[in-house]
Amino acid sequence: MDKNSVIGLVLIAVILIVYSLVFVEPDTPEVVDLETPAIEQVDPNNTLNAVQAEESPTTLDTSALANQFGIYASAMQGAERTFDITTDKAKYTFSNKGGRIQKVVLNEDDYVTFDGQPLVLLDNNTSQQAINIPTTNGNINLGDLYFTTSSTSRTMLGTDSVTVKFVADLGNGNSLEQTYNIKSDKYDVDYQVKANGLKNSIIGNEMTMAWSIAMQRYEKNLDDSRNKTTLRYYTLAEDSDNLSATSQDPQTEVIPEGVKWLSFSQKFFNSGIISEKGFTQATIGTTPGLDSTVVKSGLMELTIPMAEVMEGANFTYYYGPNSYKGLKKVTDGYEDNVYMGYKLVSWVNKYIIVELFGFLERYIGNYGIIIMIIVLIVKLALFPLSRKSYLSMAKMKALKPELDALKEKIGGDAQKMQQEQMKLYRQVGVNPISGCIPLVLQMPILFAMFFFFPNSIELRQESFLWATDLSTYDVLINLPFTIPFYGSHVSGFTLLMTLSTLLYTWSNNQVSSVQGPMKSIGYFMPIIFMFVLNSYSSGLSFYYFVSNIITFSQQTLIRRFVDEDKIRATLEENKKKNVNKKKSKFAVRLEEAMKASQEAQKQKQVQNKKKK
């Protein structure tokens, strides 16, 4: 989680806690250089740069190729040919050199970059891949071989699928095959690599795959994109983890256990590889981007048993969006590419908010209206808790005259004042923390929204009112200067959220029993929050704004139906009934603890006087 997210969450928690205490008072794209310090622990013999021969095989004559590469020499020369397979989801450019996917561009009707350019997930300039087979002639990189294929460019629609097969015929029944299966309505591509024969030429037990990507910038907010870009993985033991997304330093990690999938995961898109049987080992690393075009660079080095390759090793590539529901269908745990927050918060998002959002999305095309409906549904569901919290505040306000009288009578003795307060609460039948409990129960939903809206690809490039993209900050006014901790723009929805929070605070102060400086604290928090959320998702700020307006309306409605005179009369009646009521065991224990604390404090004061 990035620093701003942490600050935001802390501020939300502080606001709720202070609110509880105050108002419910009980009292050109870069190609990754894999030999830089970015991945210091990676064995340079296995990196992509190291597997390239000092002299390109295509520049050697036939006899030299035969001497150096043996039976593989026949596939070391040829003419490169490319062709495109276009589906409803993406366009894949294949090359017979290496028998690989050379470029992936997502369908422009679905996704483009923040500045309207085609969204290229990988190409020759940004991605390199080497698949190395250990042979008696050294490591043979499939990327150096020329394959034959009968496939040509074609366009698919609906549920069509196509199989693209590349074969490198090495003679005498020996060959290398790479097969891709592409479905028009899916972002995942099935892939198989198989070695036929070659038992006498292959000497190692493992094939290695090295894949690097200079992950490009697709979103307007570069800092936010970098703080949400990492390399994720999922082990066969069903453990999901990732390198730190917010680290400003090069990182590397060796994963010794079986790994089911790995992905170059950005805020809204990812490129990944999946093995149902698992990779036996993986080494991963990331380095920060050096300019505004590269968000972060990443590398994964994987090992696969050669026994699998001899039979046909099966994998799946994924090139597409981070849609939570879509990723759940890819493989186990792949939806973790969408960060939904901590465990309790993520449960709220995964099982309530995602389902509710998806349901509304089927019938409503305007996402601003969807957000308003979600707020309304959540507020209606939480209305009983909100009503209870308000009634608790009304009761505390009704007790204020008696509490003020106690303060005048007792003076500055805090311990005795506390005892008398508890006695008064017990007599009138008021639980001083009952107003806090509804707020605590609402916190998981409040936090859930903090993660859901900024990470929801459904909001990406969706406009509402003046906001052109609800997944990032909106700009009401561009400033000719930069304000520290705020930015060079004014977010309209964040400004509305701040004003509505101030209105909400003022409304609460009308029923609060708190006076003096403490009453003003609630007005400072929204101002601080305005600075924190100015560069956050406008969808999130809009949600909080609508939530504040509905909460204010609810409280106004509740106030109309709450008879404060009746509340005072009920408290007085309870006081008369409970005059001779025995203390509960809890109350007795609480008083004993308070007395013990008071005695300890007195003894400490006596000891301090003796020392003086």
Helices and strands as residue ranges (DSSP letters): H 3-23, G 37-39, G 44-46, H 48-51, G 57-59, H 62-69, G 70-75, E 82-86, E 90-95, E 100-106, E 120-122, E 127-135, E 138-141, G 142-144, E 154-155, E 161-171, E 174-183, E 188-196, E 206-216, H 222-226, E 230-235, E 240-242, E 251-255, E 259-265, E 269-279, E 281-288, E 294-305, H 306-311, E 313-321, H 324-328, G 334-337, H 343-348, I 349-353, H 354-363, H 367-381, H 383-398, H 400-410, H 414-428, H 436-455, G 457-459, E 477-483, E 487-490, H 492-509, H 518-533, H 538-561, H 564-577, H 585-611
